[in-house]
Amino acid sequence: MKQTIFFAVAVLFGISVLSAQAPPKKMSYQTVVRDANNELVVNQTIGIRISILEDNLNGVKVFEETHTATTNAQALATVEIGTGTLLVGTNLADIDWGNHDYYLKSEIDPNGGNSYTITGTQQLLTVPYAFYSGTTGYFDYNNLDNKPVGSNPGDLLYWDGNGWSIVSAGLPGQTLVMGNNNIPSWANVNGTLGNPPVIVTDTVFDITGRTSLVQCHIVDPGSTGVIASGVCWSTNPYPSLGNSYTSDGTSIDTFISKVTGLVSGTTYYVRAYATNSIGTSYGNPIKFTTPEHCGTVTDWDGNTYQTIYIGAQCWMKENLKTTHYSNGAAMTKMIPSSGNGASTYPISSNKFYYDYNNDTLITADRGLLYSWWAVMNGAGSSNNNPSGIQGICPSGWHVPSNAEWCELENYVEPGIDVNCGTYSYRGSMAKKLSAPQYWSSYQSNSFAPGYWHYDISGFNTSGFSAIPCGRLNTYYSGSAGSCTAQYEDLNNYAYFWSCTTNSTSYNPVNYRILSHSSSGVCLNSSYTTYGTVYNYYAMSVRCVKN
C-alpha cells in the first residue's frame, strides 16, 4: 500500500464567530496531503479525526470529532473543527481555554475511512484563546500578542516543537517538502533537497543588569556551509533577526555569544540562529530576567552595602563607612581643630576620615567623610570609564571618575550635559537620585529633594538613594592662627568625591553636589593641596563595581 504523509501549512486558518456576545463555535483547519513519493494527493476523499488534548501531548481528550473531506487540485483539504461527527465532549465553547494548555491532534485515513494511519500533534497557541474571551467579534493580526514574525518577504514559519522557526523563501520552481527531521525545506527542480542548519540554544549565564552570555551549538550545518550564526534577543518570546542580534562567525559546534544593551529588572528571550544558503534556523528560546542589583558588598570592617544597577553601572546604594583599605591597612581617624590646626585637615596626603560633628550615630546611618587623599590611597587622577582606581573601595569595586558620574547623570536624564564640562547645577534629576528622607523641607521646587515633605512621588526612581550627609569644610590661609574647621550642611546637601582632577592650577578635584532646594546635580571642584588661601573638604564616597 502506498504510504501517505501530510504537512500542515496553516493549521488554524481562522475562527468563526457567531455573535459579539457568544463564544465562537468552530475554527477552520487545513492540511496539504502528500504520498510517500512526495507527490500531491489531489481530488481524493480522506477521513480526518480531530482531537483536543488537555495540558500535554498525551493529555486527556476534552473534544474529539471525525470529518470526511476531499482534497482539491493542490492537495489541500479543509474542515471546520466544531462541525464534525462528535465523539468526545459537547462543543468548543465548553472547553476551559483560560486555565489550561491545549494540543490539537489530527489523524488521517487517506482512503476516506476511519483506519487512521497518519498522526500529528501540535500545541494550540494564540488564536484558540479567543474561545476564552467569548466577546471577540473579529481579529486583527497587527494587534495580536506574541505573534510570529518573519525576517524577509517570502519567509515561511513552522513550529519546531519549542517556538516558531523560519524557512526562508525558496527559489522559483522549488517545492516545499518535509525532511526526515520534521523540518520543512525546499527541494530543487531535480528533486534534491536543501536543508537549513540545525542549532540549539544551550544556556544563558553570567547575567548582569546590562549583559549576559549565551552558549549555543550548531548540531548540523545543513545542506551547505553555515554563512552566519549568533543569537538574537527581544522582550518578545520568539526573537528573530528583525530584533537585536550578534554575529559570531561561521564555525561549527559550540560557541558563546555576548548579549549587550539590556535593561536591569527586565525579562528577555534569547535564542540562537544559524544561516546557510537554504535559509535561517533558530534554536529554542530561553527566558531570563536581568537583576536589579549586583548583590551586596562587604568592606574590610565587615560593613555590608546594598547595590543597584543604573544603566550599565552597578553602584553602592549607601555611603562608604570603612576605616580600612581592602588589604587591612588602617586610615587615621581625625578630629579637626581650628587655629593652627592644618595637621588635622584633609589636605596634602593626609589619609583621614571624620565622623560628622564627631557623632558616630550619624556615621552609622550616613557614612563617614573622607579626605581625597584617603579616597585615592596613593593613586593618581583618572578620568577613564571605568576609572581603574580601587582606592578606598572594597576589592572588585572602584572610585568613580568624572566620566562615570557623567554616564550616571546622562542615563537618568539623557542629554543633560553629554561631556559633563559645565560647572554648575544641571538638569532636573535630583529627586530621581534622592531617597525621600532626611532632606530639609523645601516647598518652592517640586523637583528638589526637599519637596519630599509634601509629595514623595518621583523620588529615587534611579535607586541611587542619596541622603544629605553634609561635609567637613576647613579653611587654610597659609599662616599660623588662620585656620578654621567646621562641619556643615547636614540635611541640606550631599557631596560625593570623584577620582578626577581638572587641569587648572593646583589640580582641583571634581565632585558632585545635591541640594535640598535644587532640582539638578552640580559639578564642582575642590583643592586638596596647599595653596595660599583655600577651602579643603572631607566628603562622602560611593563605589562602582568593576
C-alpha positions in Angstrom: 0.0 0.0 0.0 1.3 3.4 -0.9 2.1 5.4 2.3 0.8 8.9 2.6 2.2 11.8 4.6 0.9 15.3 5.2 2.2 18.7 6.1 0.0 21.3 7.9 0.8 24.6 6.1 -1.7 26.6 8.2 -3.3 24.5 11.0 -5.7 27.1 12.3 -6.7 29.2 9.4 -9.3 31.3 11.3 -12.1 31.3 13.9 -15.7 31.7 13.0 -17.7 33.9 15.5 -21.5 33.6 15.7 -22.0 36.9 17.5 -20.2 39.6 19.6 -21.7 38.2 22.7 -21.5 34.4 22.2 -18.3 32.3 22.1 -17.2 31.1 18.7 -18.3 27.6 17.8 -15.9 26.4 15.1 -12.5 27.0 13.6 -11.0 26.2 10.2 -8.3 23.7 9.7 -6.3 23.0 6.5 -3.8 20.4 5.6 -1.8 19.5 2.4 -1.5 15.8 1.8 1.4 14.1 0.0 2.2 10.5 -0.6 5.5 8.6 0.2 7.0 9.8 -3.1 6.3 13.4 -2.1 3.6 13.7 -4.7 0.4 15.6 -4.0 -2.7 13.6 -3.3 -5.3 15.5 -5.3 -9.1 15.3 -5.7 -9.3 12.4 -3.3 -11.7 11.7 -0.3 -9.9 11.3 3.0 -11.0 10.7 6.6 -9.9 13.0 9.4 -10.2 12.6 13.1 -9.5 15.8 15.2 -8.8 15.6 19.0 -8.1 18.4 21.5 -5.9 17.2 24.4 -5.5 19.0 27.7 -2.2 20.1 29.2 0.3 17.9 27.2 0.8 15.8 24.1 -0.6 12.7 25.8 -3.3 14.6 27.8 -6.9 13.8 28.4 -9.2 14.2 25.4 -11.7 17.0 26.0 -13.0 17.1 22.5 -13.0 14.7 19.5 -14.8 14.5 16.2 -14.5 13.0 12.7 -14.7 14.5 9.3 -14.8 13.4 5.7 -13.1 15.8 3.3 -11.9 15.9 -0.3 -8.5 17.3 -1.3 -8.6 19.9 -4.1 -6.3 20.2 -7.1 -3.5 21.5 -4.9 -3.9 18.5 -2.4 -5.5 20.9 0.1 -8.2 19.6 2.4 -10.2 22.0 4.6 -12.5 21.1 7.6 -14.3 23.3 10.2 -13.5 22.0 13.6 -16.7 22.0 15.7 -19.0 20.8 12.8 -17.9 17.2 12.5 -19.4 14.0 14.0 -18.9 14.4 17.7 -17.2 11.6 19.7 -16.0 13.2 22.9 -17.2 16.4 24.6 -20.0 18.7 23.6 -18.7 21.8 21.8 -15.7 24.0 21.7 -17.2 26.7 23.8 -17.3 24.4 26.8 -13.5 23.8 26.9 -11.8 25.6 29.7 -9.5 27.6 27.4 -8.4 30.1 30.1 -6.8 27.7 32.6 -5.0 25.0 30.6 -2.7 24.5 27.6 -4.3 22.5 24.8 -2.9 20.4 21.9 -4.5 19.7 18.6 -4.1 16.1 17.4 -5.0 15.2 13.8 -5.3 11.7 12.3 -5.8 10.9 8.6 -7.1 7.9 6.7 -6.0 8.7 3.1 -8.6 6.1 1.9 -11.5 8.1 3.3 -12.4 5.7 6.1 -11.6 5.5 9.8 -8.3 3.5 9.7 -6.2 6.4 10.7 -2.5 5.8 9.9 -1.1 9.3 9.9 -0.9 11.3 13.2 0.3 14.8 14.0 0.1 16.8 17.3 0.9 20.4 18.0 0.2 22.9 20.7 -2.6 25.4 20.2 -1.3 29.0 20.6 -2.8 32.5 20.4 -5.8 32.1 18.1 -7.9 29.5 20.1 -7.9 31.6 23.2 -10.5 33.8 21.6 -12.8 31.0 22.7 -12.0 32.0 26.3 -12.8 35.7 25.8 -16.2 34.9 24.3 -16.6 38.6 23.2 -14.2 38.9 20.2 -16.1 39.7 17.1 -13.1 39.9 14.7 -9.3 39.6 14.8 -6.6 42.0 13.8 -3.3 40.3 13.2 -1.4 43.5 14.0 -2.9 43.6 17.5 -2.1 40.0 18.4 0.2 39.4 21.4 3.4 37.3 20.7 2.6 36.9 17.0 5.2 35.0 14.9 7.3 37.4 12.9 9.3 36.8 9.8 12.5 38.4 8.8 12.2 38.8 5.0 9.5 38.8 2.3 8.5 35.2 1.5 9.6 33.7 4.8 7.5 30.7 6.0 7.0 30.0 9.7 6.8 26.5 11.2 6.6 25.1 14.7 9.8 23.3 15.7 8.4 22.0 19.0 9.7 24.9 21.0 9.0 28.0 19.0 8.4 29.5 15.6 11.2 29.0 13.2 11.7 30.3 9.7 12.1 28.7 6.3 13.5 31.4 4.1 11.8 32.0 0.7 12.8 29.4 -1.9 13.9 29.9 -5.5 11.4 29.9 -8.4 10.5 26.3 -9.3 11.5 24.8 -5.9 9.0 22.7 -3.9 8.5 22.7 -0.2 8.9 19.2 1.3 9.2 17.6 4.7 12.6 16.3 5.7 13.3 13.3 7.9 13.9 15.5 10.9 10.3 17.0 10.6 11.8 20.3 9.3 10.3 21.6 6.1 12.8 22.6 3.4 13.0 23.5 -0.3 13.6 20.8 -2.9 15.4 21.8 -6.2 13.9 21.2 -9.6 15.8 18.0 -9.9 14.4 16.7 -6.7 17.5 17.2 -4.4 16.7 18.5 -1.0 18.2 21.6 0.7 18.2 21.7 4.5 18.9 24.7 6.7 21.2 24.3 9.7 20.1 22.8 13.0 21.1 24.8 16.1 20.4 24.6 19.8 20.3 27.4 22.4 22.0 25.7 25.4 22.1 28.1 28.4 22.2 31.7 29.5 24.7 32.6 32.2 26.7 35.5 33.8 23.6 37.6 33.7 24.1 41.2 34.8 21.8 44.2 34.6 23.2 45.1 31.2 24.8 42.0 29.6 24.6 38.2 29.6 26.4 35.3 27.9 24.6 32.6 25.8 26.1 29.2 25.0 24.8 27.6 21.7 25.9 24.8 19.5 25.3 24.0 15.8 24.2 20.4 15.5 24.1 20.2 11.7 25.2 22.8 9.2 22.5 21.7 6.8 23.0 21.1 3.1 25.5 23.9 2.7 28.0 25.5 4.9 27.0 28.0 7.6 27.4 31.6 6.5 26.3 33.3 9.7 25.4 32.5 13.3 24.8 34.1 16.6 22.0 34.9 19.0 19.0 37.2 18.8 17.0 38.6 21.7 14.0 40.7 22.5 11.2 41.1 25.1 9.1 39.1 22.6 9.0 35.3 23.3 10.3 34.5 19.8 13.1 36.9 18.8 14.4 36.9 15.3 17.0 38.7 13.1 14.5 41.5 13.0 15.4 42.2 16.6 18.8 42.7 18.3 21.3 40.1 17.3 25.0 39.2 17.4 27.2 37.9 14.5 29.6 35.2 15.7 31.0 33.8 12.5 30.6 30.6 10.6 32.3 28.0 12.7 30.6 24.7 13.6 30.0 23.2 17.1 29.7 25.2 20.3 30.1 29.0 20.6 29.4 31.6 23.3 27.8 34.9 22.4 27.6 38.1 24.5 24.2 39.9 24.7 24.5 43.6 25.4 22.4 46.7 25.8 20.0 45.1 28.4 18.0 47.0 31.0 18.0 45.9 34.6 14.9 44.3 36.0 13.6 43.3 32.6 12.5 39.9 31.2 14.1 38.9 27.8 14.0 35.9 25.5 17.1 34.8 23.6 17.7 32.1 21.0 20.5 31.0 18.7 20.3 31.3 14.9 22.3 29.9 12.1 22.1 30.7 8.3 23.2 28.8 5.2 22.2 29.3 1.6 18.9 27.4 2.1 17.7 29.6 5.0 17.9 30.6 8.7 17.1 28.3 11.5 16.5 29.2 15.2 17.2 27.3 18.4 14.8 27.1 21.3 14.1 30.4 23.1 15.3 30.8 26.7 13.7 33.2 29.0 15.7 35.2 31.6 15.4 38.3 33.7 18.1 40.8 34.4 18.8 41.6 38.0 18.0 45.0 39.6 21.2 44.8 41.7 24.6 43.1 41.8 24.2 41.5 45.2 25.8 43.0 48.3 29.4 44.0 49.0 31.3 43.9 52.3 34.3 46.0 53.3 37.3 45.0 55.5 35.5 46.3 58.6 32.5 44.0 57.9 30.1 46.7 56.8 27.7 45.3 54.2 26.3 47.6 51.4 23.3 47.2 49.2 23.7 47.8 45.4 21.7 49.0 42.4 22.1 48.7 38.7 21.7 52.1 37.0 22.1 51.6 33.3 25.3 49.6 32.7 26.8 50.5 36.0 26.3 48.9 39.4 26.6 51.4 42.3 26.6 51.1 46.0 23.2 52.4 47.3 24.9 53.5 50.6 27.8 55.8 51.5 31.0 54.2 52.4 32.0 53.9 56.1 35.1 51.7 56.2 38.1 52.7 58.3 40.5 50.3 56.5 41.6 49.6 52.9 40.8 46.3 51.4 44.3 45.0 52.4 43.6 45.8 56.0 45.7 48.9 56.2 44.1 51.5 58.5 43.3 55.0 57.8 43.6 57.7 60.5 40.5 59.0 62.4 40.8 62.7 62.9 39.0 65.4 64.8 39.7 68.8 63.2 40.8 71.8 65.2 40.8 75.5 64.3 43.7 77.9 64.8 47.0 76.4 63.7 45.3 73.1 63.1 46.3 72.3 59.4 47.8 69.0 60.5 44.3 67.8 61.3 42.9 68.9 57.9 42.0 66.8 54.8 44.9 68.2 52.8 48.3 67.2 51.2 48.4 63.4 51.6 46.6 63.2 54.9 44.6 59.9 54.8 42.0 61.0 57.3 38.4 60.1 57.9 35.9 62.0 60.0 32.6 61.4 61.8 30.2 64.3 61.0 30.3 66.5 64.1 32.3 63.7 65.8 29.0 61.8 66.1 29.2 58.1 65.4 25.4 57.7 65.3 25.3 59.9 62.2 28.1 57.8 60.7 26.2 54.6 61.3 23.3 55.8 59.2 25.0 58.1 56.6 28.6 57.0 56.3 32.0 58.6 57.0 33.5 61.7 55.5 36.9 61.2 53.8 39.8 63.4 52.7 40.5 62.9 49.0 43.9 61.5 49.8 42.3 58.8 51.9 39.9 58.1 49.0 42.8 57.7 46.4 45.2 55.8 48.7 48.2 57.0 46.7 46.7 56.5 43.2 46.9 59.3 40.6 43.9 61.0 39.0 41.8 59.2 36.4 39.0 60.2 34.1 38.8 56.8 32.4 35.5 54.8 32.3 35.8 52.7 34.3 38.3 54.6 36.3 40.6 51.7 37.3 41.2 53.3 40.7 40.3 51.0 43.6 41.5 53.5 46.2 39.3 53.2 49.3 36.8 50.8 47.8 36.4 47.1 48.5 38.0 44.5 46.2 36.2 44.3 42.9 35.0 47.9 43.2 36.5 51.3 42.3 36.2 55.1 42.9 34.1 56.6 40.1 35.7 59.1 37.7 34.1 62.3 36.5 33.3 60.3 33.3 31.4 57.6 35.3 29.4 60.2 37.2 28.7 61.7 33.8 27.4 58.3 32.5 25.1 58.0 35.5 23.7 61.5 35.0 23.1 61.1 31.3 21.4 57.7 31.9 19.0 59.2 34.5 18.4 62.3 32.4 19.7 61.7 28.8 21.4 64.6 27.1 21.7 66.7 30.3 25.4 67.5 29.8 26.9 64.9 27.5 30.6 65.7 28.3 29.9 66.9 31.8 32.0 70.0 31.4 29.6 72.5 32.9 30.5 73.5 36.5 27.0 74.3 37.9 23.7 72.7 38.6 22.4 70.9 35.6 19.1 69.2 34.7 16.2 68.2 36.9 17.3 64.7 38.2 18.0 65.5 41.8 14.9 63.8 43.3 15.3 60.8 41.0 18.6 60.2 42.7 17.5 61.0 46.2 15.9 59.0 48.9 12.8 60.7 50.4 14.3 61.1 53.9 16.5 63.5 56.0 16.4 66.4 53.4 15.4 69.7 54.9 12.0 70.9 53.8 11.7 73.0 50.6 8.3 73.6 49.1 9.2 76.1 46.4 10.6 73.5 44.0 8.7 70.2 43.4 11.8 68.7 41.6 14.1 69.3 44.6 14.9 66.7 47.2 13.4 68.9 50.0 10.0 68.6 48.4 9.6 65.0 49.8 7.9 66.5 52.9 4.9 67.3 50.6 4.9 64.6 48.0 7.3 61.6 47.6 6.1 60.7 44.0 9.0 60.6 41.6 11.7 60.2 44.3 14.6 57.8 43.9 13.4 56.3 40.7 17.0 55.5 39.9 17.6 53.6 43.2 20.7 55.6 43.9 19.3 56.6 47.3 21.3 59.8 48.0 20.9 61.3 51.5 22.2 64.6 52.8 25.4 64.0 54.8 27.0 67.4 54.7 30.8 67.7 54.8 33.8 69.0 56.7 34.9 72.4 55.5 38.4 73.5 56.5 39.8 76.9 55.6 43.6 77.4 55.4 45.2 80.8 54.8 48.8 79.7 54.8 49.6 81.4 58.0 49.6 80.3 61.7 46.4 81.0 63.6 44.4 81.5 60.4 42.8 78.0 60.1 39.2 77.2 60.7 37.2 73.9 60.6 33.5 73.3 60.7 31.0 70.6 59.8 28.3 72.0 57.6 25.1 71.3 55.5 23.8 68.2 57.3 20.3 67.6 55.9 20.8 70.3 53.2 23.5 68.9 50.9 25.1 65.6 49.8 28.7 65.7 48.5 30.4 62.9 46.6 34.1 62.6 45.5 35.3 61.5 42.1 38.9 60.4 41.3 39.3 63.0 38.6 41.2 66.3 38.8 41.0 69.0 36.2 43.9 70.8 34.6 43.7 74.2 36.3 46.3 75.3 38.8 46.7 73.1 41.9 44.7 70.4 40.1 41.3 70.7 41.9 39.3 67.5 42.2 35.8 67.2 40.6 32.9 66.3 42.9 29.1 66.2 42.8 26.6 68.1 44.9 22.9 67.5 45.5 21.0 70.3 47.4 17.7 70.1 49.2 16.5 73.2 47.2 17.9 72.5 43.7 16.4 70.3 41.0 19.7 69.5 39.3 23.1 67.9 40.1 26.1 70.3 40.5 29.6 69.6 39.1 32.1 71.4 41.2 35.8 71.1 42.1 37.9 71.5 45.3 41.6 72.0 46.0 43.3 69.3 48.0 46.9 70.6 48.2 48.3 73.6 50.0 47.8 76.9 48.3 47.7 80.4 49.5 44.0 80.7 50.6 41.8 77.7 50.0 39.0 75.6 51.4 39.6 71.9 51.8 36.9 69.3 52.3 36.1 65.8 53.6 33.1 64.3 51.8 31.2 61.1 51.1 32.2 58.3 48.8 30.2 55.9 46.6 31.9 53.0 44.8 31.1 51.4 41.4 31.6 47.7 40.6 34.4 46.8 38.3 
